[in-house]
Amino acid sequence: MSALQDLRVLVVENDEMSAALLQMQLAQSGAVVVGLAASVPEALRLLGETRPQVVLLDYRLANNETSEAVAAALAARQIPFVLATGMATEHLPEAFRSGIILTKPYLTAELNAALGRARAGDSVTG
């Protein structure tokens, strides 16, 4: 059984191809994608509706948004998250410090490990 078996994941990613690939990778790893969001309002709505155990965030979203507001909402609700980004950790806003940083590009094994760490309660600072 996979470490991600039945893990409920919300994916926040505005690129449709990337979102579809992530959905496939997560399903193959045993996780359940409970929703796909391309924008901050959509992510915040789905957060309340889907009750994910972990959220996978892309830094840059649609309409020149970043996922900073989503990360802040997740931290306030104590929902673990993984931020997938090419940005250096020291350049990220404070809201992302409670999450796991996954540096792009990454392999499926690295994605799975990051989600597992988030599920276990690790963080950038932890």
MODELLER restraints for C-alpha pairs under 7 A, 6 or more apart:
rsr = mdl.restraints
at = mdl.atoms
rsr.add(forms.Gaussian(group=physical.xy_distance, feature=features.Distance(at['CA:2:A'], at['CA:29:A']), mean=6.32, stdev=0.5))
rsr.add(forms.Gaussian(group=physical.xy_distance, feature=features.Distance(at['CA:2:A'], at['CA:30:A']), mean=6.14, stdev=0.5))
rsr.add(forms.Gaussian(group=physical.xy_distance, feature=features.Distance(at['CA:3:A'], at['CA:116:A']), mean=6.83, stdev=0.5))
rsr.add(forms.Gaussian(group=physical.xy_distance, feature=features.Distance(at['CA:4:A'], at['CA:29:A']), mean=6.21, stdev=0.5))
rsr.add(forms.Gaussian(group=physical.xy_distance, feature=features.Distance(at['CA:4:A'], at['CA:30:A']), mean=5.56, stdev=0.5))
rsr.add(forms.Gaussian(group=physical.xy_distance, feature=features.Distance(at['CA:4:A'], at['CA:31:A']), mean=5.23, stdev=0.5))
rsr.add(forms.Gaussian(group=physical.xy_distance, feature=features.Distance(at['CA:4:A'], at['CA:116:A']), mean=6.77, stdev=0.5))
rsr.add(forms.Gaussian(group=physical.xy_distance, feature=features.Distance(at['CA:5:A'], at['CA:29:A']), mean=6.93, stdev=0.5))
rsr.add(forms.Gaussian(group=physical.xy_distance, feature=features.Distance(at['CA:5:A'], at['CA:30:A']), mean=4.23, stdev=0.5))
rsr.add(forms.Gaussian(group=physical.xy_distance, feature=features.Distance(at['CA:5:A'], at['CA:31:A']), mean=5.19, stdev=0.5))
rsr.add(forms.Gaussian(group=physical.xy_distance, feature=features.Distance(at['CA:6:A'], at['CA:30:A']), mean=5.87, stdev=0.5))
rsr.add(forms.Gaussian(group=physical.xy_distance, feature=features.Distance(at['CA:6:A'], at['CA:31:A']), mean=4.80, stdev=0.5))
rsr.add(forms.Gaussian(group=physical.xy_distance, feature=features.Distance(at['CA:6:A'], at['CA:32:A']), mean=5.59, stdev=0.5))
rsr.add(forms.Gaussian(group=physical.xy_distance, feature=features.Distance(at['CA:7:A'], at['CA:31:A']), mean=4.64, stdev=0.5))
rsr.add(forms.Gaussian(group=physical.xy_distance, feature=features.Distance(at['CA:7:A'], at['CA:32:A']), mean=5.78, stdev=0.5))
rsr.add(forms.Gaussian(group=physical.xy_distance, feature=features.Distance(at['CA:7:A'], at['CA:53:A']), mean=6.57, stdev=0.5))
rsr.add(forms.Gaussian(group=physical.xy_distance, feature=features.Distance(at['CA:8:A'], at['CA:31:A']), mean=6.21, stdev=0.5))
rsr.add(forms.Gaussian(group=physical.xy_distance, feature=features.Distance(at['CA:8:A'], at['CA:32:A']), mean=4.94, stdev=0.5))
rsr.add(forms.Gaussian(group=physical.xy_distance, feature=features.Distance(at['CA:8:A'], at['CA:33:A']), mean=6.00, stdev=0.5))
rsr.add(forms.Gaussian(group=physical.xy_distance, feature=features.Distance(at['CA:8:A'], at['CA:34:A']), mean=6.06, stdev=0.5))
rsr.add(forms.Gaussian(group=physical.xy_distance, feature=features.Distance(at['CA:8:A'], at['CA:52:A']), mean=4.97, stdev=0.5))
rsr.add(forms.Gaussian(group=physical.xy_distance, feature=features.Distance(at['CA:8:A'], at['CA:53:A']), mean=5.16, stdev=0.5))
rsr.add(forms.Gaussian(group=physical.xy_distance, feature=features.Distance(at['CA:8:A'], at['CA:54:A']), mean=6.51, stdev=0.5))
rsr.add(forms.Gaussian(group=physical.xy_distance, feature=features.Distance(at['CA:9:A'], at['CA:31:A']), mean=6.89, stdev=0.5))
rsr.add(forms.Gaussian(group=physical.xy_distance, feature=features.Distance(at['CA:9:A'], at['CA:32:A']), mean=6.04, stdev=0.5))
rsr.add(forms.Gaussian(group=physical.xy_distance, feature=features.Distance(at['CA:9:A'], at['CA:33:A']), mean=4.87, stdev=0.5))
rsr.add(forms.Gaussian(group=physical.xy_distance, feature=features.Distance(at['CA:9:A'], at['CA:34:A']), mean=5.79, stdev=0.5))
rsr.add(forms.Gaussian(group=physical.xy_distance, feature=features.Distance(at['CA:9:A'], at['CA:52:A']), mean=5.29, stdev=0.5))
rsr.add(forms.Gaussian(group=physical.xy_distance, feature=features.Distance(at['CA:9:A'], at['CA:53:A']), mean=6.12, stdev=0.5))
rsr.add(forms.Gaussian(group=physical.xy_distance, feature=features.Distance(at['CA:9:A'], at['CA:54:A']), mean=5.07, stdev=0.5))
rsr.add(forms.Gaussian(group=physical.xy_distance, feature=features.Distance(at['CA:9:A'], at['CA:55:A']), mean=5.40, stdev=0.5))
rsr.add(forms.Gaussian(group=physical.xy_distance, feature=features.Distance(at['CA:9:A'], at['CA:56:A']), mean=6.95, stdev=0.5))
rsr.add(forms.Gaussian(group=physical.xy_distance, feature=features.Distance(at['CA:10:A'], at['CA:33:A']), mean=5.83, stdev=0.5))
rsr.add(forms.Gaussian(group=physical.xy_distance, feature=features.Distance(at['CA:10:A'], at['CA:34:A']), mean=5.44, stdev=0.5))
rsr.add(forms.Gaussian(group=physical.xy_distance, feature=features.Distance(at['CA:10:A'], at['CA:35:A']), mean=5.04, stdev=0.5))
rsr.add(forms.Gaussian(group=physical.xy_distance, feature=features.Distance(at['CA:10:A'], at['CA:36:A']), mean=6.21, stdev=0.5))
rsr.add(forms.Gaussian(group=physical.xy_distance, feature=features.Distance(at['CA:10:A'], at['CA:52:A']), mean=5.76, stdev=0.5))
rsr.add(forms.Gaussian(group=physical.xy_distance, feature=features.Distance(at['CA:10:A'], at['CA:54:A']), mean=6.66, stdev=0.5))
rsr.add(forms.Gaussian(group=physical.xy_distance, feature=features.Distance(at['CA:10:A'], at['CA:55:A']), mean=4.73, stdev=0.5))
rsr.add(forms.Gaussian(group=physical.xy_distance, feature=features.Distance(at['CA:10:A'], at['CA:56:A']), mean=6.21, stdev=0.5))
rsr.add(forms.Gaussian(group=physical.xy_distance, feature=features.Distance(at['CA:11:A'], at['CA:35:A']), mean=6.24, stdev=0.5))
rsr.add(forms.Gaussian(group=physical.xy_distance, feature=features.Distance(at['CA:11:A'], at['CA:36:A']), mean=4.91, stdev=0.5))
rsr.add(forms.Gaussian(group=physical.xy_distance, feature=features.Distance(at['CA:11:A'], at['CA:37:A']), mean=6.27, stdev=0.5))
rsr.add(forms.Gaussian(group=physical.xy_distance, feature=features.Distance(at['CA:11:A'], at['CA:55:A']), mean=5.96, stdev=0.5))
rsr.add(forms.Gaussian(group=physical.xy_distance, feature=features.Distance(at['CA:11:A'], at['CA:56:A']), mean=4.88, stdev=0.5))
rsr.add(forms.Gaussian(group=physical.xy_distance, feature=features.Distance(at['CA:11:A'], at['CA:57:A']), mean=6.27, stdev=0.5))
rsr.add(forms.Gaussian(group=physical.xy_distance, feature=features.Distance(at['CA:12:A'], at['CA:36:A']), mean=5.88, stdev=0.5))
rsr.add(forms.Gaussian(group=physical.xy_distance, feature=features.Distance(at['CA:12:A'], at['CA:37:A']), mean=4.67, stdev=0.5))
rsr.add(forms.Gaussian(group=physical.xy_distance, feature=features.Distance(at['CA:12:A'], at['CA:38:A']), mean=5.80, stdev=0.5))
rsr.add(forms.Gaussian(group=physical.xy_distance, feature=features.Distance(at['CA:12:A'], at['CA:43:A']), mean=6.35, stdev=0.5))
rsr.add(forms.Gaussian(group=physical.xy_distance, feature=features.Distance(at['CA:12:A'], at['CA:56:A']), mean=6.04, stdev=0.5))
rsr.add(forms.Gaussian(group=physical.xy_distance, feature=features.Distance(at['CA:12:A'], at['CA:57:A']), mean=4.81, stdev=0.5))
rsr.add(forms.Gaussian(group=physical.xy_distance, feature=features.Distance(at['CA:12:A'], at['CA:58:A']), mean=6.03, stdev=0.5))
rsr.add(forms.Gaussian(group=physical.xy_distance, feature=features.Distance(at['CA:13:A'], at['CA:19:A']), mean=5.78, stdev=0.5))
rsr.add(forms.Gaussian(group=physical.xy_distance, feature=features.Distance(at['CA:13:A'], at['CA:37:A']), mean=6.09, stdev=0.5))
rsr.add(forms.Gaussian(group=physical.xy_distance, feature=features.Distance(at['CA:13:A'], at['CA:38:A']), mean=5.07, stdev=0.5))
rsr.add(forms.Gaussian(group=physical.xy_distance, feature=features.Distance(at['CA:13:A'], at['CA:57:A']), mean=6.48, stdev=0.5))
rsr.add(forms.Gaussian(group=physical.xy_distance, feature=features.Distance(at['CA:13:A'], at['CA:58:A']), mean=5.29, stdev=0.5))
rsr.add(forms.Gaussian(group=physical.xy_distance, feature=features.Distance(at['CA:13:A'], at['CA:61:A']), mean=6.43, stdev=0.5))
rsr.add(forms.Gaussian(group=physical.xy_distance, feature=features.Distance(at['CA:14:A'], at['CA:37:A']), mean=6.93, stdev=0.5))
rsr.add(forms.Gaussian(group=physical.xy_distance, feature=features.Distance(at['CA:14:A'], at['CA:38:A']), mean=3.86, stdev=0.5))
rsr.add(forms.Gaussian(group=physical.xy_distance, feature=features.Distance(at['CA:14:A'], at['CA:39:A']), mean=6.64, stdev=0.5))
rsr.add(forms.Gaussian(group=physical.xy_distance, feature=features.Distance(at['CA:14:A'], at['CA:61:A']), mean=5.16, stdev=0.5))
rsr.add(forms.Gaussian(group=physical.xy_distance, feature=features.Distance(at['CA:14:A'], at['CA:62:A']), mean=5.61, stdev=0.5))
rsr.add(forms.Gaussian(group=physical.xy_distance, feature=features.Distance(at['CA:23:A'], at['CA:33:A']), mean=6.43, stdev=0.5))
rsr.add(forms.Gaussian(group=physical.xy_distance, feature=features.Distance(at['CA:25:A'], at['CA:108:A']), mean=6.72, stdev=0.5))
rsr.add(forms.Gaussian(group=physical.xy_distance, feature=features.Distance(at['CA:34:A'], at['CA:50:A']), mean=6.04, stdev=0.5))
rsr.add(forms.Gaussian(group=physical.xy_distance, feature=features.Distance(at['CA:34:A'], at['CA:52:A']), mean=6.81, stdev=0.5))
rsr.add(forms.Gaussian(group=physical.xy_distance, feature=features.Distance(at['CA:35:A'], at['CA:46:A']), mean=6.72, stdev=0.5))
rsr.add(forms.Gaussian(group=physical.xy_distance, feature=features.Distance(at['CA:37:A'], at['CA:43:A']), mean=5.02, stdev=0.5))
rsr.add(forms.Gaussian(group=physical.xy_distance, feature=features.Distance(at['CA:38:A'], at['CA:61:A']), mean=6.26, stdev=0.5))
rsr.add(forms.Gaussian(group=physical.xy_distance, feature=features.Distance(at['CA:38:A'], at['CA:62:A']), mean=6.23, stdev=0.5))
rsr.add(forms.Gaussian(group=physical.xy_distance, feature=features.Distance(at['CA:39:A'], at['CA:61:A']), mean=5.83, stdev=0.5))
rsr.add(forms.Gaussian(group=physical.xy_distance, feature=features.Distance(at['CA:39:A'], at['CA:62:A']), mean=5.62, stdev=0.5))
rsr.add(forms.Gaussian(group=physical.xy_distance, feature=features.Distance(at['CA:40:A'], at['CA:67:A']), mean=6.36, stdev=0.5))
rsr.add(forms.Gaussian(group=physical.xy_distance, feature=features.Distance(at['CA:40:A'], at['CA:70:A']), mean=6.34, stdev=0.5))
rsr.add(forms.Gaussian(group=physical.xy_distance, feature=features.Distance(at['CA:43:A'], at['CA:70:A']), mean=6.96, stdev=0.5))
rsr.add(forms.Gaussian(group=physical.xy_distance, feature=features.Distance(at['CA:44:A'], at['CA:70:A']), mean=6.52, stdev=0.5))
rsr.add(forms.Gaussian(group=physical.xy_distance, feature=features.Distance(at['CA:53:A'], at['CA:79:A']), mean=6.55, stdev=0.5))
rsr.add(forms.Gaussian(group=physical.xy_distance, feature=features.Distance(at['CA:54:A'], at['CA:79:A']), mean=6.25, stdev=0.5))
rsr.add(forms.Gaussian(group=physical.xy_distance, feature=features.Distance(at['CA:54:A'], at['CA:80:A']), mean=5.14, stdev=0.5))
rsr.add(forms.Gaussian(group=physical.xy_distance, feature=features.Distance(at['CA:54:A'], at['CA:81:A']), mean=5.30, stdev=0.5))
rsr.add(forms.Gaussian(group=physical.xy_distance, feature=features.Distance(at['CA:54:A'], at['CA:119:A']), mean=6.50, stdev=0.5))
rsr.add(forms.Gaussian(group=physical.xy_distance, feature=features.Distance(at['CA:55:A'], at['CA:80:A']), mean=6.56, stdev=0.5))
rsr.add(forms.Gaussian(group=physical.xy_distance, feature=features.Distance(at['CA:55:A'], at['CA:81:A']), mean=4.57, stdev=0.5))
rsr.add(forms.Gaussian(group=physical.xy_distance, feature=features.Distance(at['CA:55:A'], at['CA:82:A']), mean=6.34, stdev=0.5))
rsr.add(forms.Gaussian(group=physical.xy_distance, feature=features.Distance(at['CA:56:A'], at['CA:81:A']), mean=5.71, stdev=0.5))
rsr.add(forms.Gaussian(group=physical.xy_distance, feature=features.Distance(at['CA:56:A'], at['CA:82:A']), mean=4.88, stdev=0.5))
rsr.add(forms.Gaussian(group=physical.xy_distance, feature=features.Distance(at['CA:56:A'], at['CA:83:A']), mean=6.08, stdev=0.5))
rsr.add(forms.Gaussian(group=physical.xy_distance, feature=features.Distance(at['CA:57:A'], at['CA:67:A']), mean=6.78, stdev=0.5))
rsr.add(forms.Gaussian(group=physical.xy_distance, feature=features.Distance(at['CA:57:A'], at['CA:82:A']), mean=6.02, stdev=0.5))
rsr.add(forms.Gaussian(group=physical.xy_distance, feature=features.Distance(at['CA:57:A'], at['CA:83:A']), mean=4.72, stdev=0.5))
rsr.add(forms.Gaussian(group=physical.xy_distance, feature=features.Distance(at['CA:57:A'], at['CA:84:A']), mean=6.03, stdev=0.5))
rsr.add(forms.Gaussian(group=physical.xy_distance, feature=features.Distance(at['CA:58:A'], at['CA:67:A']), mean=6.79, stdev=0.5))
rsr.add(forms.Gaussian(group=physical.xy_distance, feature=features.Distance(at['CA:58:A'], at['CA:83:A']), mean=5.85, stdev=0.5))
rsr.add(forms.Gaussian(group=physical.xy_distance, feature=features.Distance(at['CA:58:A'], at['CA:84:A']), mean=5.09, stdev=0.5))
rsr.add(forms.Gaussian(group=physical.xy_distance, feature=features.Distance(at['CA:58:A'], at['CA:85:A']), mean=6.28, stdev=0.5))
rsr.add(forms.Gaussian(group=physical.xy_distance, feature=features.Distance(at['CA:59:A'], at['CA:66:A']), mean=5.35, stdev=0.5))
rsr.add(forms.Gaussian(group=physical.xy_distance, feature=features.Distance(at['CA:59:A'], at['CA:67:A']), mean=5.30, stdev=0.5))
rsr.add(forms.Gaussian(group=physical.xy_distance, feature=features.Distance(at['CA:59:A'], at['CA:83:A']), mean=6.66, stdev=0.5))
rsr.add(forms.Gaussian(group=physical.xy_distance, feature=features.Distance(at['CA:59:A'], at['CA:84:A']), mean=6.63, stdev=0.5))
rsr.add(forms.Gaussian(group=physical.xy_distance, feature=features.Distance(at['CA:59:A'], at['CA:85:A']), mean=5.82, stdev=0.5))
rsr.add(forms.Gaussian(group=physical.xy_distance, feature=features.Distance(at['CA:60:A'], at['CA:66:A']), mean=4.54, stdev=0.5))
rsr.add(forms.Gaussian(group=physical.xy_distance, feature=features.Distance(at['CA:60:A'], at['CA:67:A']), mean=6.48, stdev=0.5))
rsr.add(forms.Gaussian(group=physical.xy_distance, feature=features.Distance(at['CA:61:A'], at['CA:67:A']), mean=6.64, stdev=0.5))
rsr.add(forms.Gaussian(group=physical.xy_distance, feature=features.Distance(at['CA:68:A'], at['CA:95:A']), mean=6.07, stdev=0.5))
rsr.add(forms.Gaussian(group=physical.xy_distance, feature=features.Distance(at['CA:68:A'], at['CA:96:A']), mean=7.00, stdev=0.5))
rsr.add(forms.Gaussian(group=physical.xy_distance, feature=features.Distance(at['CA:71:A'], at['CA:95:A']), mean=5.78, stdev=0.5))
rsr.add(forms.Gaussian(group=physical.xy_distance, feature=features.Distance(at['CA:71:A'], at['CA:96:A']), mean=5.97, stdev=0.5))
rsr.add(forms.Gaussian(group=physical.xy_distance, feature=features.Distance(at['CA:72:A'], at['CA:95:A']), mean=5.27, stdev=0.5))
rsr.add(forms.Gaussian(group=physical.xy_distance, feature=features.Distance(at['CA:74:A'], at['CA:80:A']), mean=6.84, stdev=0.5))
rsr.add(forms.Gaussian(group=physical.xy_distance, feature=features.Distance(at['CA:75:A'], at['CA:98:A']), mean=6.66, stdev=0.5))
rsr.add(forms.Gaussian(group=physical.xy_distance, feature=features.Distance(at['CA:80:A'], at['CA:99:A']), mean=6.33, stdev=0.5))
rsr.add(forms.Gaussian(group=physical.xy_distance, feature=features.Distance(at['CA:80:A'], at['CA:118:A']), mean=5.41, stdev=0.5))
rsr.add(forms.Gaussian(group=physical.xy_distance, feature=features.Distance(at['CA:80:A'], at['CA:119:A']), mean=6.45, stdev=0.5))
rsr.add(forms.Gaussian(group=physical.xy_distance, feature=features.Distance(at['CA:80:A'], at['CA:121:A']), mean=6.87, stdev=0.5))
rsr.add(forms.Gaussian(group=physical.xy_distance, feature=features.Distance(at['CA:81:A'], at['CA:99:A']), mean=5.13, stdev=0.5))
rsr.add(forms.Gaussian(group=physical.xy_distance, feature=features.Distance(at['CA:81:A'], at['CA:100:A']), mean=6.39, stdev=0.5))
rsr.add(forms.Gaussian(group=physical.xy_distance, feature=features.Distance(at['CA:81:A'], at['CA:118:A']), mean=6.00, stdev=0.5))
rsr.add(forms.Gaussian(group=physical.xy_distance, feature=features.Distance(at['CA:82:A'], at['CA:99:A']), mean=5.56, stdev=0.5))
rsr.add(forms.Gaussian(group=physical.xy_distance, feature=features.Distance(at['CA:82:A'], at['CA:100:A']), mean=4.62, stdev=0.5))
rsr.add(forms.Gaussian(group=physical.xy_distance, feature=features.Distance(at['CA:82:A'], at['CA:101:A']), mean=5.83, stdev=0.5))
rsr.add(forms.Gaussian(group=physical.xy_distance, feature=features.Distance(at['CA:82:A'], at['CA:102:A']), mean=6.62, stdev=0.5))
rsr.add(forms.Gaussian(group=physical.xy_distance, feature=features.Distance(at['CA:82:A'], at['CA:114:A']), mean=6.64, stdev=0.5))
rsr.add(forms.Gaussian(group=physical.xy_distance, feature=features.Distance(at['CA:82:A'], at['CA:115:A']), mean=6.46, stdev=0.5))
rsr.add(forms.Gaussian(group=physical.xy_distance, feature=features.Distance(at['CA:82:A'], at['CA:118:A']), mean=6.61, stdev=0.5))
rsr.add(forms.Gaussian(group=physical.xy_distance, feature=features.Distance(at['CA:83:A'], at['CA:99:A']), mean=6.73, stdev=0.5))
rsr.add(forms.Gaussian(group=physical.xy_distance, feature=features.Distance(at['CA:83:A'], at['CA:100:A']), mean=6.11, stdev=0.5))
rsr.add(forms.Gaussian(group=physical.xy_distance, feature=features.Distance(at['CA:83:A'], at['CA:101:A']), mean=4.97, stdev=0.5))
rsr.add(forms.Gaussian(group=physical.xy_distance, feature=features.Distance(at['CA:83:A'], at['CA:102:A']), mean=5.83, stdev=0.5))
rsr.add(forms.Gaussian(group=physical.xy_distance, feature=features.Distance(at['CA:84:A'], at['CA:101:A']), mean=6.20, stdev=0.5))
rsr.add(forms.Gaussian(group=physical.xy_distance, feature=features.Distance(at['CA:84:A'], at['CA:102:A']), mean=4.68, stdev=0.5))
rsr.add(forms.Gaussian(group=physical.xy_distance, feature=features.Distance(at['CA:84:A'], at['CA:103:A']), mean=5.86, stdev=0.5))
rsr.add(forms.Gaussian(group=physical.xy_distance, feature=features.Distance(at['CA:84:A'], at['CA:104:A']), mean=6.26, stdev=0.5))
rsr.add(forms.Gaussian(group=physical.xy_distance, feature=features.Distance(at['CA:85:A'], at['CA:102:A']), mean=6.40, stdev=0.5))
rsr.add(forms.Gaussian(group=physical.xy_distance, feature=features.Distance(at['CA:85:A'], at['CA:103:A']), mean=5.32, stdev=0.5))
rsr.add(forms.Gaussian(group=physical.xy_distance, feature=features.Distance(at['CA:85:A'], at['CA:104:A']), mean=5.40, stdev=0.5))
rsr.add(forms.Gaussian(group=physical.xy_distance, feature=features.Distance(at['CA:86:A'], at['CA:103:A']), mean=5.45, stdev=0.5))
rsr.add(forms.Gaussian(group=physical.xy_distance, feature=features.Distance(at['CA:86:A'], at['CA:104:A']), mean=4.93, stdev=0.5))
rsr.add(forms.Gaussian(group=physical.xy_distance, feature=features.Distance(at['CA:97:A'], at['CA:124:A']), mean=5.56, stdev=0.5))
rsr.add(forms.Gaussian(group=physical.xy_distance, feature=features.Distance(at['CA:97:A'], at['CA:125:A']), mean=6.50, stdev=0.5))
rsr.add(forms.Gaussian(group=physical.xy_distance, feature=features.Distance(at['CA:98:A'], at['CA:123:A']), mean=5.19, stdev=0.5))
rsr.add(forms.Gaussian(group=physical.xy_distance, feature=features.Distance(at['CA:98:A'], at['CA:124:A']), mean=6.00, stdev=0.5))
rsr.add(forms.Gaussian(group=physical.xy_distance, feature=features.Distance(at['CA:98:A'], at['CA:125:A']), mean=6.83, stdev=0.5))
rsr.add(forms.Gaussian(group=physical.xy_distance, feature=features.Distance(at['CA:99:A'], at['CA:123:A']), mean=4.82, stdev=0.5))
rsr.add(forms.Gaussian(group=physical.xy_distance, feature=features.Distance(at['CA:99:A'], at['CA:124:A']), mean=5.73, stdev=0.5))
rsr.add(forms.Gaussian(group=physical.xy_distance, feature=features.Distance(at['CA:100:A'], at['CA:114:A']), mean=6.47, stdev=0.5))
rsr.add(forms.Gaussian(group=physical.xy_distance, feature=features.Distance(at['CA:100:A'], at['CA:118:A']), mean=6.20, stdev=0.5))
rsr.add(forms.Gaussian(group=physical.xy_distance, feature=features.Distance(at['CA:100:A'], at['CA:123:A']), mean=5.07, stdev=0.5))
rsr.add(forms.Gaussian(group=physical.xy_distance, feature=features.Distance(at['CA:100:A'], at['CA:124:A']), mean=5.32, stdev=0.5))
rsr.add(forms.Gaussian(group=physical.xy_distance, feature=features.Distance(at['CA:101:A'], at['CA:124:A']), mean=6.67, stdev=0.5))
rsr.add(forms.Gaussian(group=physical.xy_distance, feature=features.Distance(at['CA:102:A'], at['CA:114:A']), mean=6.68, stdev=0.5))
